[in-house]
Amino acid sequence: MPQDVITVEVDDTIAVVTLNRPDSLNSSNPDLHARLATIWDDVAAIDGLRAVVLTGAGQAFSAGGDFGLLDRMVKDPQLRDEVMAEAAAIVRAIVEFPLPLIAAVNGPAVGLGASVAGFADLVVMAEDAFFADPHVSLGLVAGDGSVMTWPQHMGLQRAKEWILLGGRMSAEEALRVGLANRVAPSGEALKQALELARRVAAMPPQSVRETLRALDKPLRDRLDGDLAAVLGAETRSFDEPEFQANLGRLISRSSR
């Protein structure tokens, strides 16, 4: 029987949601991407939950998009539209998720991984973890993640530098600019995220839920105004020769 690409473990009032493709650094293949769009309603329906921790199995949080999937999206416009529709669903599902969400970034969080972590309410990063958004350097419009959240976390000017130029943002830098709340020793991100989850779970749930909803209103307004257009621009990037050439080089390099 194939393993679940996302697992959910519940302990009293806290659930741990784990991206579960450790052999591929939890990169987003079609199954994982599709499940990311639906898992949140399933978790929200679990009775008695008050907080959720999101992490990755193995050594990574998520290495981003699976190269094979990206290559298929270049060649198949219908698949491309389906995946981008899922991307919009993932964003909206996380932003509308009614429970506090704490990201335990246990290792590299690249592309989609950085995007998903950016939508969390609190972020704990292992000291050897890093963020990276390679969309622009690869030739894609940065459509559904960092461009929506990073300017709010770190300010527009800093966000432009990290999104346009890419590169690896260390855990300490993420803490400094406002993308992380805590930096934990290697191997302890999940432990510290669970401690935060327990503290949040002990608070009155209605006050937590409605306060988070008020805090997230600017982000919801941004999504309502811009998400469709920016995802449309990202979709068109797949037809650009520069992106296709860069992707081809990455696929060739990974197959050696």
HELIX and SHEET records of a PDB file:
HELIX    1   1 PRO A   22  SER A   24  5                                   3    
HELIX    2   2 PRO A   30  ALA A   44  1                                  15    
HELIX    3   3 PHE A   67  LYS A   75  1                                   9    
HELIX    4   4 PRO A   77  VAL A   95  1                                  19    
HELIX    5   5 LEU A  112  GLY A  118  1                                   7    
HELIX    6   6 HIS A  135  LEU A  138  1                                   4    
HELIX    7   7 SER A  146  MET A  154  1                                   9    
HELIX    8   8 LEU A  156  LEU A  165  1                                  10    
HELIX    9   9 ALA A  171  VAL A  177  1                                   7    
HELIX   10  10 ALA A  189  ALA A  201  1                                  13    
HELIX   11  11 PRO A  205  LEU A  215  1                                  11    
HELIX   12  12 LYS A  217  SER A  237  1                                  21    
HELIX   13  13 PRO A  241  SER A  254  1                                  14    
SHEET    1   A 6 ILE A   6  ASP A  11  0                                        
SHEET    2   A 6 ILE A  14  LEU A  19 -1                                        
SHEET    3   A 6 ALA A  51  GLY A  56  1                                        
SHEET    4   A 6 LEU A 101  VAL A 105  1                                        
SHEET    5   A 6 LEU A 122  ALA A 126  1                                        
SHEET    6   A 6 ARG A 182  ALA A 184  1                                        
SHEET    1   B 3 ALA A 109  VAL A 110  0                                        
SHEET    2   B 3 PHE A 130  ALA A 132  1                                        
SHEET    3   B 3 MET A 169  SER A 170 -1                                        
END                                                                             
